[in-house]
């Protein structure tokens, strides 16, 4: 199954994608994770992406399209993938459709996670990242271990002003993809992402089994 998770930054796509990947045995393709790895490694791609990410802007299509193409070519993605945070705009959606068509595949379903803006600001403002491992914690739901807490930081793109800017960018560029896939005949499932993780996961699995 090729599945897209849509939703605003902080809506829970990463969490739900990881759980779905484990349940379905399908790899999660998260361009955000790929880009952050490149930033930590200090690659040319990482240096290009960092300025956009820190400002809460979308990284240009040209920077990430090649990464997705390479990831789809890996053996574990031969039978499907869960796309987390990609595509982010109509051009990326068209490119993804074209790539999948070239290997005899198509998007089977879209899950759209809806979460209130203020809840998203609260969620992301509580996130803390360990700069040495890249692991992400939350001060309320999953605090970092005491021995590493002093080195954990809030990422620039999790600060409230930047989060609200990211939400504005999301509405302009990514939210319209819900209608794009509906018009293409792809099943689009809207799920309340503001509930506990287990409840959201259970509903998604139930929808995909239909």
PARODO-860931 format. One line per 10 residues: number of its first residue (from 1); their letters; for each residue y, z, x of N, C-alpha, C, O. Coordinates in steps of 0.001 Angstrom, whole numbers, plus 500000, padded with zeros to 6 digits. Each point is the difference from the previous one (the first is absolute). Layout:
<mitis>
NUM	A	Y/Z/X/Y/Z/X/Y/Z/X/Y/Z/X ~ ... .
</mitis>
This chain:
<mitis>
1	XXXXXXXXXX	498801/500000/500831/501199/500000/499169/501249/500000/500866/500107/500767/500957 ~ 500841/498360/498695/501320/500007/500629/500973/500625/499017/500263/499454/498929 ~ 500267/501698/501452/500808/500829/499113/501355/500275/500632/500085/500257/501201 ~ 500979/499691/497997/501341/500334/500476/500447/501299/499345/499878/500161/498786 ~ 500637/500764/502013/500630/501217/499501/501511/499816/500076/500560/499852/501086 ~ 500087/500158/497769/501450/499885/499943/500605/501327/499569/499369/500781/499287 ~ 501846/499465/501148/500699/501225/499642/501092/500268/501005/499964/499486/501118 ~ 500993/501305/498495/501127/500312/500876/499533/500764/501234/498901/500556/499993 ~ 501909/499484/501069/499671/500834/501158/499771/501442/499539/500814/500551/499259 ~ 498096/500051/501173/499717/501374/499620/499264/500148/498688/499782/501123/499545 .
11	XXXXXXXXXX	499821/497757/499820/499316/500080/498715/498539/500406/500136/499347/500313/499004 ~ 500135/499685/502224/498608/500417/500215/499055/498867/500331/498782/500170/499951 ~ 501770/498662/500391/499143/498850/500308/499085/500287/501178/498817/499661/499959 ~ 501710/500959/501091/499192/500270/501184/498848/500942/499710/498870/499769/500429 ~ 501429/501301/498836/498974/500979/499651/498925/499377/499123/498807/500136/500270 ~ 501630/499175/498671/499031/499390/499093/499226/498869/500683/498810/499816/499747 ~ 501868/499433/501114/499331/498922/500717/498901/500506/500909/498931/499397/500090 ~ 501332/501719/500591/498996/500574/500892/498778/500485/499206/498861/499805/500425 ~ 501385/500823/498427/498892/500468/499172/499199/498829/499439/498770/500035/499977 ~ 501934/498929/499570/499313/498822/499478/499185/499305/501086/498893/499526/499748 .
21	XXXXXXXXXX	501657/500417/501449/499297/499374/501118/498665/500695/500247/498980/499351/500230 ~ 501045/501971/499719/498775/500772/500216/499006/499797/498848/498799/499850/500226 ~ 501714/500146/498547/499135/499868/498825/499385/498604/499901/498822/499854/499678 ~ 501989/499123/500603/499563/498618/499798/499420/499355/501250/499424/498914/499924 ~ 500721/501744/501233/499524/499409/501245/500794/498774/500410/499469/499085/500628 ~ 501812/500904/499011/500886/498870/500274/501165/500474/500856/500585/501040/499698 ~ 499775/498238/501359/501075/500477/500872/501368/499979/499330/500291/499133/499177 ~ 500534/501825/501187/501382/500054/499525/500892/499319/501023/499983/500350/501180 ~ 500785/498691/498375/500928/499293/500876/501403/500492/499679/500563/499658/498960 ~ 499992/501137/501927/501322/500589/499800/500928/499514/501101/499905/500440/501146 .
31	XXXXXXXXXX	500983/498658/498499/500903/499457/501021/500911/501091/500557/500416/499935/501156 ~ 499896/501075/498013/500826/501095/500504/499330/500725/501147/500648/500325/500995 ~ 498037/499936/498874/499263/500662/501080/499968/499121/501247/500185/500484/501117 ~ 499578/498213/498681/499976/499073/501134/501332/500018/500748/500037/500029/501230 ~ 501045/499953/498012/501325/499967/500615/500315/501305/500718/500560/499990/501096 ~ 499077/501146/498282/500271/501283/500662/499195/500136/501287/500488/500571/500975 ~ 498284/498911/499039/499210/500013/501231/500709/499193/501084/500031/500400/501163 ~ 500536/498466/498445/500704/499153/500959/501258/500695/500517/500353/499864/501171 ~ 500326/500890/497943/501193/500739/500422/499623/501067/501015/500657/500145/501031 ~ 498267/500613/498673/499575/501056/500923/499583/499415/501347/500242/500603/501046 .
41	XXXXXXXXXX	499126/498212/498923/499533/499375/501238/501136/499332/500767/499842/499641/501167 ~ 501301/500193/498174/501148/499388/500670/499838/498516/500253/500582/499465/500944 ~ 498631/499858/498224/499817/498559/500175/501262/499254/499577/500911/500581/499410 ~ 499129/498133/500900/501142/499182/499597/500147/500019/498481/501106/500134/499476 ~ 497758/499730/499817/500028/500070/498549/500535/501343/499538/500797/500069/499065 ~ 498764/501000/501593/500450/501336/499629/501494/500177/500175/500652/500614/499155 ~ 499904/498857/501932/501440/500115/500229/500787/499225/498960/501060/500442/499559 ~ 498421/498401/500049/500674/499212/498969/499971/500734/498661/500994/500038/499273 ~ 497849/500542/500418/499825/500630/498689/500742/501320/499866/500410/500364/498898 ~ 499772/500364/502206/500527/501364/499932/501379/500060/499351/500269/500875/499177 .
51	XXXXXXXXXX	500587/498205/501192/501346/500019/499440/499992/499851/498487/500750/500679/499298 ~ 498392/498421/500197/499917/499802/498557/499409/501232/499319/500512/500446/498973 ~ 498416/500105/501592/499322/501133/499382/500891/501234/499957/500031/500705/498992 ~ 500697/499565/502096/500868/501172/500047/501124/499905/498981/500482/501021/499510 ~ 499936/497769/500170/501084/499798/499027/499477/499890/498574/500783/499887/499057 ~ 497895/500147/500782/499417/499882/498678/499979/498581/499478/499812/499778/498803 ~ 500380/499254/502085/499962/498592/499599/498587/499439/500166/499189/500539/500753 ~ 500535/498379/498535/498712/499338/500138/499944/499215/501309/500963/499328/500370 ~ 497916/500760/500319/499798/499217/501215/499846/498525/499598/499297/499708/499033 ~ 501339/499362/501683/499934/498575/499625/498572/499481/499900/499102/500431/500723 .
61	XXXXXXXXXX	500723/498634/498359/498674/499438/499746/499337/499474/501266/498805/500206/500211 ~ 501967/499119/500629/499419/499357/501176/499337/501005/500931/499071/499651/500728 ~ 501394/501591/499254/499456/501013/500904/498618/500463/499557/499176/500371/500836 ~ 500565/499613/497874/498747/500584/499513/498960/499002/499494/498824/500350/499897 ~ 501572/498434/499790/499034/499049/499444/498824/499752/500948/498847/499964/499571 ~ 501450/499868/501707/498936/499770/500977/499053/501179/500107/498797/499820/500189 ~ 501745/501399/499689/499168/501196/500080/498991/500041/498856/498836/500344/500201 ~ 501613/499306/498611/499101/500015/498841/498920/498934/500152/498833/500240/499690 ~ 501559/498596/500782/499033/498905/500178/498904/500416/500986/498817/499763/499755 ~ 501575/500849/501343/499021/500446/500996/499076/501079/499424/498801/500017/500279 .
71	XXXXXXXXXX	501768/500874/498922/499196/501087/499441/498955/499470/499019/498870/500487/499963 ~ 501515/498514/499245/499059/499427/499040/498845/499285/500692/498926/499841/499420 ~ 501295/499730/501811/498966/499272/500735/498953/500928/500613/498981/499529/500507 ~ 501258/501789/499455/499045/500934/500593/498790/500195/499082/500128/499935/498778 ~ 498698/500304/501815/498746/500047/499220/500007/500974/498834/499428/499698/498953 ~ 501207/501470/501195/499921/500989/498926/500801/499597/498767/499857/500613/498942 ~ 500991/498354/501185/500778/499523/498856/499400/498749/499386/500653/499329/499200 ~ 498110/500345/501163/499386/498755/499548/499787/499956/498492/500041/498931/499392 ~ 499733/502230/500010/499698/500029/498570/501110/500589/499145/499809/500250/498810 ~ 501339/499968/501790/501110/500530/499213/500859/500950/500803/499648/500401/501109 .
81	XXXXXXXXXX	501496/499955/498307/500935/500902/500657/500872/500674/498953/500206/499480/498904 ~ 500293/501678/501459/500955/500716/499157/501355/499912/500693/500185/500560/501080 ~ 500749/498747/498310/501310/499770/500606/500960/501103/499572/500307/500152/498817 ~ 500156/500607/502158/500896/501139/499771/501367/499667/500601/500150/499931/501220 ~ 500836/499865/497917/501341/499693/500487/500200/498541/500353/500994/499647/500634 ~ 498094/499518/498972/500102/498556/500239/499277/499292/498867/498887/500393/499650 ~ 501716/498565/499760/501288/499397/500345/501180/500824/499470/499850/500831/499104 ~ 501321/498913/501475/501204/500721/499596/501033/499108/499327/501007/500494/499493 ~ 498759/498217/500496/500943/499096/499337/499257/498730/499597/498830/499815/500334 ~ 501872/499314/498941/499360/498804/499464/499479/499083/501098/498937/499397/499851 .
91	XXXXXXXXXX	501803/500492/501255/499563/499132/501087/498702/500507/500615/499100/499210/500287 ~ 500794/502101/499917/498773/500569/500548/498844/499843/499022/498866/499751/500410 ~ 501418/500395/498287/498950/499829/499002/499458/498578/500036/498790/499789/499918 ~ 502104/499237/500206/499563/498602/500055/499169/499749/501252/498992/499295/499946 ~ 501428/501282/501188/499263/499822/501251/498618/500641/499920/499021/499433/500486 ~ 500900/501739/498909/498718/500682/499856/499081/499198/499091/498821/499821/500304 ~ 501721/499695/498578/499194/499170/499100/499432/498789/500745/498838/499636/499825 ~ 502000/499752/501002/499576/498810/500749/498919/500349/501022/499022/499268/500148 ~ 501155/501846/500553/499001/500412/500988/498651/500267/499340/498959/499557/500486 ~ 501074/501169/498405/498755/500325/499308/499341/498747/499440/498781/499849/500087 .
101	XXXXXXXXXX	502022/499240/499332/499435/498762/499463/499298/499200/501089/498996/499334/499745 ~ 501543/500738/501480/499419/499260/501109/498621/500494/500402/499242/499282/500651 ~ 500431/501957/498955/498668/500541/500314/499201/500232/498717/499020/500744/499991 ~ 501416/498606/498925/499250/500057/498749/500116/501305/499249/499088/500385/499269 ~ 502048/500311/500909/500200/501282/499327/501332/500012/499254/500841/499119/500176 ~ 499326/501904/498985/501245/500174/499286/500184/501479/499707/499058/500782/500133 ~ 502145/499607/499472/500233/501380/499600/499274/500261/498684/500203/499291/499014 ~ 498940/501745/500984/499210/500315/498818/500720/500942/499047/499804/499926/498787 ~ 501025/500957/501750/500699/500962/499145/501192/500583/500749/500046/500002/501230 ~ 500918/500492/497993/501168/500700/500539/500084/501361/499313/499886/500092/498778 .
111	XXXXXXXXXX	500313/500955/502006/500235/501335/499455/501440/500377/500327/500395/500052/501165 ~ 500378/500209/497790/501413/500343/500157/500177/501493/499748/499798/500468/498879 ~ 500577/500280/502153/500191/501441/499898/501457/500302/499648/500910/499685/500767 ~ 499299/500925/498076/501343/500362/499555/500277/501471/500306/499210/500872/499638 ~ 501924/499405/501035/500403/501371/500311/501521/500083/499877/500705/499080/500415 ~ 499806/502016/499017/501438/500212/499836/500707/500055/501357/499459/500540/500966 ~ 501750/498898/499101/500751/499955/501262/500189/501378/500623/499781/500173/501199 ~ 500626/500813/497991/500249/501336/500557/498719/500614/500556/500033/500716/501001 ~ 498842/499002/498350/498717/500486/500525/499688/499359/501350/499470/500653/500899 ~ 500863/498062/499232/499752/499306/501261/500867/500578/501115/499521/500207/501114 .
121	XXXXXXXXXX	501751/500055/498592/500900/500590/501004/499453/501346/500450/500024/500320/501189 ~ 499484/500464/497864/499445/501324/500333/498727/499864/500838/499806/500728/500974 ~ 499341/498344/498641/498754/499775/500751/500294/499618/501444/499466/500598/500934 ~ 501394/498396/499237/500225/499458/501340/500820/500950/500865/499818/500053/501217 ~ 501090/500700/498150/500788/500962/500774/499164/501122/500570/500403/500654/500961 ~ 498417/499576/498446/499129/501057/500496/498999/499539/501037/499236/500806/500533 ~ 500761/497900/499758/499026/499483/500969/500427/500342/501432/501184/499983/500336 ~ 497824/500325/500486/500246/500264/501412/498957/499225/500811/498813/500014/499673 ~ 501635/499324/501366/499121/499163/500817/499829/500609/501380/500966/500450/500616 ~ 497792/499562/499867/499711/500430/501368/500223/498791/500904/499234/499040/499920 .
131	XXXXXXXXXX	501784/500973/500936/500301/498829/500830/498919/499677/501015/499947/498878/500503 ~ 499186/502083/499810/498956/499750/500988/498784/499300/499400/499363/499181/500663 ~ 500314/501137/498086/498806/499426/499378/500319/499002/498889/499157/499183/499630 ~ 502066/500889/499840/500367/499138/498885/499545/500541/498657/500279/499393/498966 ~ 499016/501753/501029/499533/500583/498743/501181/500516/499176/500972/500528/500539 ~ 498918/499307/498145/501079/500399/499102/499556/501195/499159/498910/499997/499429 ~ 501943/501020/500502/499736/501204/499220/501089/500151/498938/500935/499203/499941 ~ 498933/501828/499222/501030/500295/499006/500209/501506/499948/499038/500768/499959 ~ 502229/499652/500044/500287/501429/500095/499451/500795/498826/499747/501198/500132 ~ 500061/498147/498702/499487/500702/498823/498499/499817/499822/499268/500969/499798 .
141	XXXXXXXXXX	500281/497789/500277/498630/499685/499609/498997/499980/501151/498807/500227/499797 ~ 501683/499500/501411/499095/499877/501147/500760/500319/501281/500212/499118/500832 ~ 500203/502151/499334/500825/500358/501164/499261/499793/501317/498782/500167/500059 ~ 501940/499474/500992/499357/499808/501307/499477/501321/500548/500559/501056/499702 ~ 498378/498900/501094/499497/501222/500629/501098/500695/500798/500882/499347/500557 ~ 499057/501976/499492/501057/500785/500633/500251/499586/501447/501134/500035/500477 ~ 497793/499572/500220/500166/499696/501429/500763/498703/500249/500547/499809/501086 ~ 499498/499297/497929/500733/498745/500213/501251/499890/499134/500788/499069/500164 ~ 499397/501876/498915/501145/499939/499076/501342/499848/500717/500848/499241/499531 ~ 499380/501464/501610/501312/499873/500638/500343/498590/500468/501178/499659/500106 .
151	XXXXXXXXXX	497822/499523/500173/500291/498659/500497/500048/498953/498883/500387/498854/500231 ~ 499220/501547/498565/500006/499047/498888/501419/499769/499507/500803/500931/499938 ~ 499498/497844/499717/501374/499620/499657/500023/499233/498669/498985/499478/499539 ~ 502202/500478/499870/500204/499149/498840/500444/498637/500510/500942/499902/500787 ~ 498386/499056/498768/500340/498657/500450/501349/499592/499434/500364/500425/498903 ~ 500392/498746/501838/501307/499552/499489/499897/499324/498638/500923/500100/499192 ~ 497955/499206/500540/499881/499307/498717/499525/500918/498874/499766/499533/498885 ~ 500085/501792/501393/499665/500963/498954/501199/500854/499600/499888/500831/499099 ~ 501256/498980/501557/501229/500710/499641/500481/499480/498642/499871/498809/499718 ~ 500688/502079/499431/500311/499623/498613/500853/498742/499886/499677/499118/499205 .
161	XXXXXXXXXX	501386/500775/501555/500870/498830/499887/499227/498709/500274/500177/498997/499310 ~ 498966/501047/501706/499213/498816/500344/498947/499726/498944/499738/498842/499676 ~ 499648/502216/499776/498996/499815/498957/500612/499307/498791/499406/499074/499449 ~ 501782/501368/500135/500632/499387/498830/500379/498541/500290/499945/499153/499108 ~ 500435/500563/502130/500258/498616/500377/498714/499177/499924/500010/498865/499525 ~ 498891/501711/500943/498711/499309/499935/499587/499730/498556/499416/498959/499700 ~ 500892/501985/499406/499678/499806/498588/500804/498843/499413/499483/499220/499199 ~ 501787/500672/501203/500829/498879/499534/499438/498674/500510/499919/499025/499253 ~ 499693/500945/502025/499424/498785/500582/498707/499641/499279/499736/498830/499724 ~ 499460/502191/499973/498732/499789/499302/500228/499343/498639/499307/499048/499640 .
171	XXXXXXXXXX	501656/501461/499617/500247/499446/498654/500423/498539/500065/499621/499200/499145 ~ 501158/500458/501862/500468/498620/500110/498887/499060/500439/499890/498889/499481 ~ 499278/501541/501471/499067/499085/500642/498557/500112/499535/499314/498987/499866 ~ 500220/502227/499888/498574/500211/499779/499626/500193/498536/498980/499472/499557 ~ 501813/501266/499689/499668/500257/498599/499737/498718/499212/499102/499994/499157 ~ 501649/498905/501080/499737/498762/499244/498593/499430/500200/499571/499144/499227 ~ 499699/501320/501806/498650/499484/500224/499044/500383/498874/498986/499334/499792 ~ 501336/501745/499478/499155/500368/498859/499956/498837/499020/498927/499608/499541 ~ 502227/499848/500143/500048/498877/499073/499421/498734/500627/499387/499187/499308 ~ 500808/500644/502009/499443/498841/500711/498488/499920/499793/499467/498937/499680 .
181	XXXXXXXXXX	499847/502192/500503/498542/499990/499888/499546/499922/498549/498969/499398/499700 ~ 501798/501210/499400/499654/499863/498579/500036/498529/499588/499095/499520/499317 ~ 501942/499775/501096/500129/498590/499644/498907/499157/500656/499627/498946/499486 ~ 499864/501528/501653/498923/499283/500690/498634/500302/499394/498987/499459/500443 ~ 500985/501396/498554/498738/500316/499349/499188/501086/500680/498833/500206/499666 ~ 501776/500491/501287/499301/501084/500699/500135/501289/499179/501110/500327/499582 ~ 497804/500418/500172/500112/501268/499271/500910/500974/500747/499783/500280/501179 ~ 501233/500232/498131/500925/500975/500584/499849/501309/499236/500253/500054/498797 ~ 499335/501005/501905/499769/501307/499391/501127/500949/500399/500181/500282/501185 ~ 500579/500214/497831/501065/500960/500266/499450/501409/499875/499421/500366/498977 .
191	XXXXXXXXXX	500767/500430/502088/499435/501352/500066/501115/500994/500309/500847/499740/500854 ~ 499153/501384/498461/500969/501066/500261/499634/500680/501317/499040/500767/500072 ~ 501743/498938/500968/499702/500545/501317/500584/501371/500253/499876/500529/501104 ~ 500765/500066/497883/500599/501314/500178/499031/501146/499778/500371/501163/500156 ~ 498404/498529/499485/498989/501029/499726/499245/500392/501276/500215/499401/501054 ~ 498909/501595/498855/499193/500377/501174/499203/498817/500538/499618/499103/499247 ~ 500138/500903/502046/499331/498895/500676/498669/499655/499342/499689/498828/499790 ~ 499528/502201/499884/498668/499761/499437/500082/499309/498641/499177/499139/499688 ~ 501817/501236/499504/500151/499389/498680/500379/498534/500123/499490/499154/499265 ~ 501405/500551/501663/500421/498611/500218/498817/499169/500490/499776/498886/499526 .
201	XXXXXXXXXX	499469/501663/501429/498860/499285/500545/498955/499719/498924/499449/498901/499926 ~ 500288/502097/499249/499009/499827/498958/500383/498899/499025/499150/499215/499579 ~ 502130/500726/500060/500437/498954/499075/499880/498616/500639/499553/499049/499359 ~ 500852/500846/501913/499911/498705/500674/498557/499506/500051/499721/498843/499685 ~ 499372/502033/500709/498585/499602/500080/499475/499565/498638/499246/499032/499895 ~ 501157/501690/499066/499562/499644/498665/500506/498630/499578/499268/499228/499380 ~ 501976/500469/500954/500573/498695/499658/499305/498873/500749/499758/498933/499437 ~ 499922/501302/501830/499383/498938/500808/498565/499756/499602/499462/498923/500255 ~ 499903/502060/499123/498602/499835/499593/499848/499234/498693/498896/499596/499634 ~ 502216/500207/499664/499922/499322/498695/499639/498527/500164/499891/499277/499010 .
</mitis>
